[in-house]
Amino acid sequence: MAEQFLEALVKNLVDNPDKVSITAENQPGAVKYRVHVAPEDNGKVIGKGGRIANAIRTVTKAMSNKDRRRVFVEIRTEDQAGDAEE
């Protein structure tokens, strides 16, 4: 449920919603969501000083709180490689 909510939230923020994809990596006691957006939408999802990204993380964590699992949200662009977290 949190994944669909996260996808809808991000798609409403960007100019290219068709390029938004989210992958979930389940870990013991946690889940990591990787949000992939077009490079030109990166600033819209991160926001000034990371404020929008932090808000997205906070809301997603609140949605997943009832599952008692830790939630991580990583925001990436299509052209990024590697596992660096935003």
N, CA, C and O atoms as a DFTB+ gen file, in Angstrom:
344 C
 N C O
     1  1       0.820      -1.195       0.000
     2  2       0.000       0.000       0.000
     3  2       0.866       1.261       0.000
     4  3       0.562       2.231      -0.694
     5  1       1.940       1.238       0.781
     6  2       2.821       2.407       0.830
     7  2       3.483       2.650      -0.514
     8  3       3.723       3.797      -0.893
     9  1       3.781       1.576      -1.238
    10  2       4.432       1.726      -2.537
    11  2       3.520       2.440      -3.528
    12  3       3.981       3.313      -4.264
    13  1       2.248       2.091      -3.561
    14  2       1.306       2.746      -4.468
    15  2       1.107       4.211      -4.084
    16  3       1.009       5.082      -4.949
    17  1       1.050       4.470      -2.782
    18  2       0.912       5.841      -2.308
    19  2       2.132       6.666      -2.704
    20  3       1.999       7.793      -3.183
    21  1       3.316       6.104      -2.503
    22  2       4.556       6.790      -2.851
    23  2       4.607       7.089      -4.348
    24  3       5.006       8.180      -4.753
    25  1       4.207       6.127      -5.160
    26  2       4.204       6.318      -6.607
    27  2       3.239       7.432      -7.006
    28  3       3.588       8.285      -7.822
    29  1       2.053       7.436      -6.454
    30  2       1.071       8.478      -6.775
    31  2       1.581       9.851      -6.335
    32  3       1.408      10.836      -7.052
    33  1       2.199       9.916      -5.177
    34  2       2.725      11.170      -4.655
    35  2       3.803      11.734      -5.575
    36  3       3.768      12.911      -5.932
    37  1       4.752      10.896      -5.954
    38  2       5.851      11.349      -6.802
    39  2       5.349      11.721      -8.196
    40  3       5.785      12.725      -8.758
    41  1       4.449      10.933      -8.755
    42  2       3.932      11.225     -10.096
    43  2       3.226      12.571     -10.149
    44  3       3.225      13.224     -11.193
    45  1       2.627      12.998      -9.047
    46  2       1.957      14.296      -9.015
    47  2       2.929      15.455      -8.881
    48  3       2.544      16.604      -9.095
    49  1       4.178      15.181      -8.533
    50  2       5.174      16.232      -8.370
    51  2       5.970      16.514      -9.646
    52  3       6.475      17.624      -9.818
    53  1       6.087      15.548     -10.525
    54  2       7.000      15.649     -11.660
    55  2       6.293      16.023     -12.955
    56  3       5.068      15.950     -13.052
    57  1       7.088      16.427     -13.958
    58  2       6.561      16.749     -15.281
    59  2       6.453      15.516     -16.171
    60  3       5.687      15.511     -17.135
    61  1       7.216      14.471     -15.855
    62  2       7.232      13.244     -16.649
    63  2       6.790      12.057     -15.796
    64  3       7.616      11.221     -15.430
    65  1       5.505      11.973     -15.478
    66  2       5.054      10.886     -14.599
    67  2       5.220       9.500     -15.214
    68  3       5.283       8.505     -14.491
    69  1       5.290       9.426     -16.540
    70  2       5.468       8.125     -17.181
    71  2       6.875       7.566     -16.969
    72  3       7.098       6.374     -17.184
    73  1       7.822       8.398     -16.554
    74  2       9.192       7.945     -16.303
    75  2       9.452       7.637     -14.828
    76  3      10.584       7.336     -14.451
    77  1       8.432       7.708     -14.007
    78  2       8.578       7.386     -12.583
    79  2       8.425       5.883     -12.398
    80  3       7.472       5.278     -12.890
    81  1       9.361       5.298     -11.696
    82  2       9.232       3.889     -11.332
    83  2       9.756       3.711      -9.915
    84  3      10.665       4.414      -9.475
    85  1       9.171       2.769      -9.226
    86  2       9.551       2.504      -7.837
    87  2       9.810       1.018      -7.690
    88  3       9.006       0.183      -8.103
    89  1      10.940       0.711      -7.098
    90  2      11.250      -0.679      -6.791
    91  2      11.372      -0.811      -5.282
    92  3      11.875       0.083      -4.602
    93  1      10.906      -1.932      -4.778
    94  2      10.965      -2.186      -3.339
    95  2      11.939      -3.326      -3.083
    96  3      11.883      -4.369      -3.733
    97  1      12.820      -3.112      -2.135
    98  2      13.774      -4.131      -1.727
    99  2      13.455      -4.492      -0.282
   100  3      13.679      -3.699       0.633
   101  1      12.933      -5.687      -0.090
   102  2      12.587      -6.127       1.259
   103  2      13.817      -6.649       1.974
   104  3      14.580      -7.451       1.436
   105  1      13.990      -6.181       3.186
   106  2      15.087      -6.601       4.043
   107  2      14.470      -7.049       5.361
   108  3      13.321      -6.706       5.640
   109  1      15.191      -7.796       6.173
   110  2      14.633      -8.215       7.466
   111  2      14.264      -6.998       8.326
   112  3      15.137      -6.227       8.724
   113  1      12.993      -6.837       8.603
   114  2      12.511      -5.741       9.433
   115  2      12.508      -4.388       8.760
   116  3      12.317      -3.373       9.429
   117  1      12.715      -4.344       7.454
   118  2      12.780      -3.058       6.761
   119  2      12.415      -3.237       5.293
   120  3      12.394      -4.349       4.766
   121  1      12.133      -2.128       4.661
   122  2      11.905      -2.109       3.214
   123  2      12.545      -0.832       2.673
   124  3      12.419       0.239       3.266
   125  1      13.230      -0.963       1.542
   126  2      13.860       0.186       0.894
   127  2      13.160       0.410      -0.442
   128  3      13.113      -0.478      -1.294
   129  1      12.617       1.619      -0.607
   130  2      11.987       1.997      -1.862
   131  2      12.976       2.834      -2.661
   132  3      13.518       3.818      -2.157
   133  1      13.206       2.444      -3.893
   134  2      14.046       3.220      -4.796
   135  2      13.120       3.904      -5.795
   136  3      12.431       3.253      -6.582
   137  1      13.122       5.217      -5.742
   138  2      12.287       6.023      -6.628
   139  2      13.160       6.513      -7.775
   140  3      14.142       7.222      -7.557
   141  1      12.803       6.135      -8.989
   142  2      13.543       6.543     -10.182
   143  2      12.712       7.574     -10.932
   144  3      11.542       7.345     -11.239
   145  1      13.337       8.720     -11.221
   146  2      12.669       9.791     -11.967
   147  2      13.567      10.245     -13.105
   148  3      14.760       9.941     -13.123
   149  1      12.992      10.972     -14.051
   150  2      13.767      11.535     -15.154
   151  2      14.739      12.574     -14.584
   152  3      14.421      13.236     -13.596
   153  1      15.917      12.725     -15.195
   154  2      16.907      13.688     -14.692
   155  2      16.360      15.109     -14.545
   156  3      16.719      15.818     -13.605
   157  1      15.504      15.521     -15.461
   158  2      14.965      16.889     -15.385
   159  2      13.957      17.057     -14.240
   160  3      13.626      18.187     -13.879
   161  1      13.471      15.967     -13.673
   162  2      12.524      16.027     -12.554
   163  2      13.198      15.863     -11.195
   164  3      12.538      15.947     -10.160
   165  1      14.481      15.634     -11.195
   166  2      15.199      15.381      -9.951
   167  2      15.001      16.510      -8.934
   168  3      14.739      16.254      -7.759
   169  1      15.129      17.754      -9.390
   170  2      14.976      18.902      -8.499
   171  2      13.577      19.032      -7.927
   172  3      13.405      19.522      -6.810
   173  1      12.579      18.600      -8.676
   174  2      11.197      18.683      -8.201
   175  2      10.920      17.688      -7.088
   176  3      10.078      17.928      -6.223
   177  1      11.629      16.575      -7.113
   178  2      11.417      15.541      -6.104
   179  2      12.317      15.774      -4.891
   180  3      11.943      15.436      -3.768
   181  1      13.498      16.350      -5.111
   182  2      14.422      16.626      -4.011
   183  2      14.009      17.914      -3.291
   184  3      13.899      17.933      -2.065
   185  1      13.785      18.969      -4.039
   186  2      13.394      20.243      -3.452
   187  2      14.584      21.023      -2.925
   188  3      15.697      20.503      -2.845
   189  1      14.342      22.253      -2.572
   190  2      15.400      23.124      -2.067
   191  2      15.867      22.622      -0.708
   192  3      15.087      22.523       0.239
   193  1      17.124      22.316      -0.635
   194  2      17.686      21.821       0.619
   195  2      17.184      20.427       0.994
   196  3      17.357      19.996       2.134
   197  1      16.567      19.722       0.050
   198  2      16.067      18.381       0.328
   199  2      14.754      18.353       1.092
   200  3      14.373      17.316       1.635
   201  1      14.069      19.471       1.137
   202  2      12.825      19.547       1.922
   203  2      11.721      18.646       1.391
   204  3      11.029      17.991       2.171
   205  1      11.549      18.606       0.086
   206  2      10.487      17.770      -0.488
   207  2      10.837      16.301      -0.291
   208  3       9.970      15.499       0.055
   209  1      12.102      15.942      -0.508
   210  2      12.533      14.552      -0.305
   211  2      12.303      14.127       1.141
   212  3      11.835      13.016       1.392
   213  1      12.625      14.991       2.083
   214  2      12.400      14.663       3.495
   215  2      10.916      14.523       3.804
   216  3      10.524      13.662       4.593
   217  1      10.091      15.361       3.191
   218  2       8.647      15.255       3.394
   219  2       8.110      13.946       2.817
   220  3       7.264      13.294       3.428
   221  1       8.606      13.567       1.641
   222  2       8.201      12.293       1.031
   223  2       8.578      11.142       1.955
   224  3       7.777      10.233       2.174
   225  1       9.792      11.174       2.498
   226  2      10.241      10.114       3.412
   227  2       9.378      10.065       4.668
   228  3       9.004       8.984       5.124
   229  1       9.064      11.223       5.225
   230  2       8.266      11.281       6.451
   231  2       6.872      10.707       6.233
   232  3       6.389       9.915       7.042
   233  1       6.232      11.103       5.148
   234  2       4.874      10.629       4.863
   235  2       4.878       9.127       4.584
   236  3       3.986       8.411       5.039
   237  1       5.869       8.651       3.845
   238  2       5.955       7.223       3.536
   239  2       6.198       6.408       4.799
   240  3       5.619       5.336       4.973
   241  1       7.048       6.912       5.673
   242  2       7.297       6.221       6.951
   243  2       6.027       6.182       7.792
   244  3       5.742       5.173       8.438
   245  1       5.269       7.261       7.790
   246  2       4.017       7.298       8.547
   247  2       3.012       6.300       7.984
   248  3       2.287       5.655       8.741
   249  1       2.966       6.172       6.664
   250  2       2.060       5.209       6.040
   251  2       2.434       3.772       6.404
   252  3       1.561       2.914       6.534
   253  1       3.721       3.516       6.566
   254  2       4.205       2.162       6.831
   255  2       4.360       1.864       8.312
   256  3       4.763       0.759       8.675
   257  1       4.054       2.809       9.161
   258  2       4.267       2.659      10.594
   259  2       3.490       1.491      11.184
   260  3       3.975       0.839      12.109
   261  1       2.313       1.216      10.678
   262  2       1.501       0.139      11.231
   263  2       2.106      -1.237      10.971
   264  3       1.787      -2.197      11.672
   265  1       2.986      -1.339       9.956
   266  2       3.645      -2.602       9.651
   267  2       4.828      -2.879      10.576
   268  3       5.374      -3.982      10.580
   269  1       5.215      -1.884      11.352
   270  2       6.350      -1.982      12.283
   271  2       7.633      -2.393      11.576
   272  3       8.422      -3.184      12.092
   273  1       7.822      -1.845      10.396
   274  2       9.043      -2.070       9.628
   275  2       9.692      -0.735       9.356
   276  3       9.004       0.264       9.148
   277  1      10.994      -0.707       9.355
   278  2      11.704       0.519       9.005
   279  2      11.565       0.732       7.502
   280  3      11.558      -0.223       6.726
   281  1      11.458       1.983       7.107
   282  2      11.272       2.331       5.702
   283  2      12.358       3.316       5.292
   284  3      12.630       4.294       5.987
   285  1      12.970       3.035       4.147
   286  2      13.961       3.922       3.571
   287  2      13.492       4.290       2.175
   288  3      12.977       3.444       1.444
   289  1      13.669       5.546       1.806
   290  2      13.298       6.004       0.464
   291  2      14.543       6.613      -0.167
   292  3      15.123       7.560       0.363
   293  1      14.940       6.061      -1.292
   294  2      16.104       6.529      -2.038
   295  2      15.606       7.106      -3.354
   296  3      14.878       6.443      -4.093
   297  1      15.997       8.339      -3.645
   298  2      15.539       9.006      -4.864
   299  2      16.694       9.053      -5.850
   300  3      17.784       9.528      -5.531
   301  1      16.435       8.550      -7.059
   302  2      17.474       8.449      -8.075
   303  2      16.942       8.936      -9.415
   304  3      15.736       8.921      -9.664
   305  1      17.862       9.367     -10.274
   306  2      17.488       9.705     -11.638
   307  2      17.859       8.546     -12.542
   308  3      18.610       7.654     -12.148
   309  1      17.335       8.562     -13.746
   310  2      17.598       7.480     -14.700
   311  2      19.076       7.341     -15.019
   312  3      19.540       6.234     -15.296
   313  1      19.832       8.441     -14.987
   314  2      21.236       8.389     -15.388
   315  2      22.192       8.116     -14.229
   316  3      23.402       8.073     -14.453
   317  1      21.704       7.930     -12.994
   318  2      22.576       7.656     -11.867
   319  2      22.919       6.178     -11.831
   320  3      22.094       5.324     -12.155
   321  1      24.129       5.898     -11.438
   322  2      24.573       4.514     -11.269
   323  2      25.125       4.362      -9.862
   324  3      25.507       5.347      -9.229
   325  1      25.167       3.133      -9.375
   326  2      25.679       2.899      -8.037
   327  2      24.578       2.889      -7.005
   328  3      23.395       2.955      -7.336
   329  1      24.981       2.806      -5.744
   330  2      24.008       2.679      -4.654
   331  2      24.032       3.855      -3.691
   332  3      23.618       3.701      -2.542
   333  1      24.495       5.014      -4.109
   334  2      24.523       6.171      -3.222
   335  2      23.114       6.632      -2.915
   336  3      22.278       6.743      -3.812
   337  1      22.849       6.904      -1.632
   338  2      21.516       7.361      -1.222
   339  2      21.434       8.872      -1.328
   340  3      22.417       9.578      -1.104
   341  1      20.266       9.352      -1.666
   342  2      19.991      10.775      -1.717
   343  2      19.402      11.205      -0.404
   344  3      19.089      12.382      -0.223
